[in-house]
Amino acid sequence: MHGAFFRSIVVFTAMCLMLAVTAAAVSAQVRGRPLPRTRSITIVTEPNAKIAIDGVSYGTTDNLGTLALPAVPAGRKTVRVRADGFAEAKKALLPAQAGNVAIPLVKTTDKAELAFQNGLRLSLLDREKAIAAFEEAAKLRPAYTDAFIGLARIYSDTGETQKARNAIARARRSRPAIAEASAIEGRVLKGIGEEEKAIAAFKRAIKEGGGFQPEALTGVGMLYKERAENDAGSGDPEREAKNYIEAERYFRSAIDQLSGSEDSVVLYQLLGLVYEEQKKPAEAIALYEEFLKLFPNNPESEAFRSFIVQLKKQYPDLK
């Protein structure tokens, strides 16, 4: 529907844009659907620190060590802070907590942690060196789950299926029932065409995460979306409709869980495409308007506005 714009989307591994929103606890509605309840916080820590909340990336602090997050979901959360040369820190975010959240970091000399940080830094620059760094971290700390996860992600991205599976198995031995490992396993299985097994792995990840696992929710949504597209090509409208409904359900859940994070932009695009393919222009417009309320200054905002204009031209009866 949106041509090259959507063809350029990198599925759930390259969702990296930042939001800007002003409400601390959004209670406005978009065409009758309440926006997720959020609050505004500002993380205060070391410069260039990576911030994650409940395992979801929210960006990197600036040169002063601050990161303003205007739309963090309400409820009890865990903030994780990582910065090169410092020990990782975690802090509980209380259900109604807002404003400045100071998370001081302490310098580390832990060789395993420093090797792991080196692996993270190298993972987008030199994968072979990143693998060596993660292996060094695991050698120094034999039950270093995050190092095994780092290896699994690299091998998954490079299509080295057996190596990815080995890394996943190592992660599970160090920490059984780890949701992130199952989510990566789902990606690996999807990559080799084992769709049913991939769906099972993604659903296991959701269960292991207590229902919270946006990566796995996105993975299931993508599989159902692709099935619907195949059904459309083979002339099976009933199956097409059922699979689009499932894709819609999983994408919507992932968006709700990623509310306020840098990872949700692509999901708004994907769910909008699903609505349009289902001939649900009102729902698509409502979704795009929701995005614009939450992300008014996002670089993709103009594209979303154009989607709304195109739909209103295509369906002139819509108010």
Secondary structure, DSSP 8 states (H G I E B T S, - for coil): --THHHHT--TTT----------SS---EETTEE---EEEEEEE-STT-EEEETTEEEEE--TTSEEEEEEEESS-EEEEEE-TTB--EEEEE-TT--EEEE----B---HHHHHHHHHHHHTTT-HHHHHHHHHHHHHHSTT-HHHHHHHHHHHHHTT-HHHHHHHHHHHHHHSTT-HHHHHHHHHHHHHTT-HHHHHHHHHHHHHHTTT--HHHHHHHHHHHHHHHHHHHHHT-HHHHHHHHHHHHHHHHHHHHHTTTSTTSHHHHHHHHHHHHHTT-HHHHHHHHHHHHHH-TT-TTHHHHHHHHHHHHHH-TT--
